[in-house]
Amino acid sequence: MARRRTIPIILAFLGGQVMFAEAAPRRIILVSCGMVPPAVLGCLQEGLTKELGAEVSQAGAMPLPAGAYDPRRRQYRAEAFLTSLTPYRPVKGLVLGLTPVDLFVPHLNFVFGLADFRQKCAIISLARLQPEFYGQPGNPRLLEERALKEAIHELGHLLGLGHCPVPACIMFFSNSLADTDRKGPGFCPECRRRLP
């Protein structure tokens, strides 16, 4: 029986570090970090299975990370969530956390999500994806659509993809909610080709 060789493909050079693609994940684990609507989790489970061809399951809920809240900003540090999510990651898979709280990283006003390629963990915030955040009427369908886009975007980073210059591609950087609404939920042909 011949052994299959795995050849890493250099995909991007970011921050002085070379990132390599790995085989597509067998599993994606969804973890609620706080109270996340079950309909959003169900939508993500179905949408991620369809878009990434992986087995997607839910691992229940974890509390908000202790010490992550910054009272001056009234936001939570996104990096703290990644550390807390690491134990949920399957051996050959990825973990994606979802939280209703507003996230930030230093030097940015907010982030919709954050991914750690090495730990294979990502987090997305539903706070600024909700129409209510902007004083508009609630729209569960729109929230689910936006959450799916941000989830695919962050999982794309975990699979080795960087940001894409094509505004309609899911890997385009969302500087505003208008960017999120305009793109995806799919990959452009070039990003799709580069997926492991």
N, C-alpha and C positions, 0 to 999 in steps of 0.2 A: 504494500500500500504506500503510495507516494505521499510525502508530507507536504502540506501547503505552506509556502513561505510567505511571511508577512513583510512587505516592503513599505517602510514609512514614507509618506509623501510630505515634503516640506510645503506648507500652505501659506504661512505668513511669518514675517519677522516683526514682532511687536515688542516694544520696550526693551530691545536688546536681547530678546530670547526667541529662539526658533521654536515654532509650534509644529507638532506632527499630528497628522490625522490618524485615528485608530479605526478599527472595524466598527461598523454601525452598532449602536448599543442594542443589546438584546432586551434590556428593560429600562424603563423610565419610571421612577417612583415620584409620585406627587405627595407633598407634605403641606398641610395647612399650618400656618404660623399665626395663630389667632383665629377669629371667626370668619371663615370663608364660605360664601353661599354654595351649598351642594350642587346647584345647577351649573355654576362656573366650573367646579371640579369635573362634573360629568361632561361638559362641553370640551374641556381640555383633554380628558381621557379619550374621547372619540376623535377630536381633531388632530391630536398628536399621533395617534395610531395611524390615521389616514395619511398625514403629511410626512411622517418620518418612518413609517413601517415598523414601529417597535411595539413591544408589549408594554402597555402603560397600566399601572395600578396605583391605588391610593394607600398610603401608609398611616393614615390617621392624622392626628394633630399634635403639635408641640406648642409649648408656651412661647410668648415673645422672649427673645434672649435677654437675660438679666444684664443691666448696664448699657443696653443699646440705645436707650432713649436720651436725647439731648434736649433738656428743658429750654435752653436758650433758643433753639431752632424749632422746637415742637415737632421734631422728626426723629426717626430712628436711623442709626448707622447701618448701612446695608451689609458691610463686611461681617458684622457680628452674626448675622443670620447664616452666612455661608459656613462659618465655624460650627454653628449649632446643627446644621444640616448634614455634615460629614458622616456621622454614624448611620444615617439612613441609606447611604449609597450602596447599591448592590455591587458585587465584585465586578461584573462586566456590564455596567450600566451607568445611568446618570440619575441625579436627584434634582428635582425642581420644587422649591418652596414657593408658596403663595401667601401673601399677607395683606390685610386690609389697611395697614398703617403706611404712612408716608415715609419714604426712604431717601437718604442722601449719602453722598460720599464727599470727602473734603474737596473744596474748590468748585463744587457744583451746587446749584440751588436744590436740585432733586434728581432722582433717577427713577425711571420706570422699572428698571431691573439691573441686576449685576450678576456676572458669571465668573467662576474661578476655574480656568481650564485644567489646572493641575489637580484640584480636588474633585473635579467633575460634578460640581454643585453650582446651582444658580438660584436666584430669588427674584420674584417679580412682585411689585406692589400694585394693588388694585385701587389705591386711594385716588390717584389722578386720572385713572381710566374711567371713573364713574362720572356720568353727567352731573350728578348732584354736587360734586366738588366745585363745579363752575356755576352753581345756582340754577341749573337746568333741571327739568323733570327727570325722574329715574327712567332708565331704559335698560332692563336686564339683558336684552338681546345685543345691544350695542356694547355693554360691558363684557359679555362673553366673547364677542368678536375681537375687541381690543385685547383682552387677556390672552386669547389664543395667539394673536400676532406677537405680543411681547414674549410669550412662552416659547414660540418657535424661534424667535430672534435669539433669546438667551441660550437655548439648546444648540442653536447653530454655532454660537461661540464655543460651547463645550465640545462640539465636534470639530473644532479647528478653524472655523470660518471667521474672518475679520469683517469689518464694516465694508459695505458695497457702495459704490458711487451711484448706482441706479436707483432713483427715488421710488420706483414701484417694487423693488426687491425687499423682501422681509429683512434682509441684513443691512438695509440702509439705516444710518443712525437717526434715531428720533430725538430731535432737539425740542420738539413740541408735540402736542397731541395731534395737531394737523398732519404732521409727518407720519404718525402711526396710522391715522385714518386713511391716508393716501396709499400706503404700501400694502403689499402682501395679500393674503397670508402665505403665498408661495415664494419660492426662490426664483431668481432670474436664471436663465439657462447656464450662465457661467458658474454661479454659486451652486446650482444643482449638480453640475458636472464635478465640482470639487468636493462634494459631500462624500465622506468615506462609505 
